Amino acid sequence: MNFKLFIALSLFSSLAFSQKTNKKNYQYVNPMIGTERMGHTYPGATVPFGSVQLSPDTDTIAYELNKKYNGKVYEYCSGYQYEDKTIVGFSHTHFSGTGHSDLGDFLIMPTSGKLQLNPGTANNPASGYRSGFSHDNEVASANYYKVKLDDNNITAELTTSQRVGFHRYTFPSADEVHIILDLMHGIYNHQEKNVWTFVRIENDTLITGYRQTQGWARTRTVYFAMAFSKPIKQYGAHKYDENNIYKGFWRKFDETKNFPEAAGKNIRMYFDFDVKANEQVMVKLALSPVSTEGAIANMKQEIPYWDFDKVRNEGEKLWETELNKIEIKTINEDDKVNFYTAMYHAFINPTVYMDTDGRYKGLDQNVHTADNFTNYTTFSLWDTYRALHPLFNLVQPKRNQDMIKSMLAHYDQSVHKALPVWSHYANENWCMIGYHCVSVIADAIAKGNDNFDTEKALQACVSSASIPYYDGLEYYMAKGYVPEDKNGSSVSKTLEYAYDDWCIAQIAKKLNKPDIYNKFSARAGNYKNVFDAKTGFMRPKLNDGTFKKEFDPLDTHGQGFIEGNAWNYSLYVPQDPDELVKMNGGKEKFTQHLDSLFTMTLPDKYFANTEDITRDGIIGNYVHGNEPSHHVAYLYNWTGHPEKTQQRVRMILDAMYKPKPDGLGGNDDCGQMSAWYIFSSLGFYPVAPGSDQYAIGSPKVKEAVLTLENGNTFTIRTKNQSARNVYVTKVELNGKPLNRNYLTHKEITSGGELTFYMSNKSKK
């Protein structure tokens, strides 16, 4: 069945859903969900997993303030803040839902009237080239963004191909018209962010250049080629903060106007055009990780013409193809918006990172060619190993194989001989903890999605888990735990290393490597070394083997944890829930403990200084907005109380995901929050990636059809589904009772039908 995609900005603006919404089986997506919460989700134009993610940026907040971290910048991780009233311009690279940031490359802004090369301020947009705007005049749909820039009455439209951003600007009058290219602009900018920029005016319609930055990725170079639909009348460049005493013999030229090249740390350029009233000027900007020649080739191959609507429609079809992989029916339209928004978010990252000829810059800063695979970047693995990559193994298996091949290429190029931790744009930024790439690899192998060199993958996993200078591993390997007085966040690291080690053991078992299996199976039990039976919590242990005396299980800071407290992290043993239950006093006592997590009150002081969590991201003391707890609601399945899993899952689905600007209960984290929603709405979840099992929950859909890459379809049906009927009284697989609390990957990929019988009363 062929579906049209409509991205409904309309839920909170005067646009309404448009006249097309009366069509049956219409797929709704709202890319603006979560934009208000710290601005970590961006609207704009992109194709699935696109190299170019073209979006409006609403302010230019600096990373530093008085030579210290500026907390306000955290709200602009994606560049767009829904509550802002002005737009600075449209840049071509963004992260979606991250807790740190970078990018924002090559900002373009159309203006008219007096030339201004400074962005101005939000309070006084007339002092620069920024413009006021209204959400009433803002539209987002599949691979398309449109907004009216009020200050000059200019209509801006954006669309993309894989590597090219396409702009269409309609100028209402024949005033003096400028298109600004800001090479200083960026997200998480600081004084030394720009290392160097270079621009060439190749002819009267083609501009090339590059930008090198040091930020989250400390050595990042992005090349571009920019083409205009009509000849430039005149142009110029302005350099900022050029304090270098050596000027060379370039000083003989006036480089500020109509000089065909510019180089420096901080440059803004302008291009003037003669236009008639209501004339459109179009701009194409192609990216390359390798060269300006590569950027030109990308543009010629992907968009060799000036047909904006054709590019928009082609991108829309790509989204239709991806989103049609799961066709759902829901109780209400809000659930449909939430579901397809989650799919949209899940298919933004990771991003393709190579030219059309397969060349890309590697971690070693040399140029490589992807051999029979698509190279990807943007691996937020501490988040995405939990549900996003398992989701890819189900509905994007070929892409996930290529992502793993990209990770193995990263390993080949790593001087540390390490798989990615958190990598983007030919850089490892080492953000967060663990070596969770091994989970992604183990999950793919466990589920038979292993069309890659599995022997090499195991070698890479063992190597990554054996680097003594990485984040306390020296102590972990020697003592079986990370001492808090030697390395911070020690409990979180110990627990996550133990899970990762279990993943390595599963790979070794599959590949018949008993020595490796035995070694890492033993390491996988190291979580027991930080469990304090007296308090019932995982607790920081010191180098001398004693537990740290000062301990508050409700606090995150200084307690041995990161993005979670002892209440949440003490439940992080996804590889062995049965043993976790025993350690906590058995099934009934552990059930009561889980109940307390969801029903207690967490005082404000425990998250007042936490950037990414607010009260509406918390249920009791359960923090859904931070990933370590994402499996917790499913743990009741191991206590003999699956009905409590069912009730909690449906509660979280309703509380943490809403079709409005602040609709997410935390950062989307490159699709992890969204992947949780997709799995849980379908009725099952991968508690322990690296296993072939999915824990049964409570589906929110009325019906879902998964169209799988192997040609099979898997249908999920619910009987008596409603908002009140959250309990599952019976599950049938292909007409036969499923008398267990899990489903296997093969049972799904073999095709068939899963039926849930729903009720407002539990079986208990």
Disulfide bonds with the S-S distance in Angstrom:
none
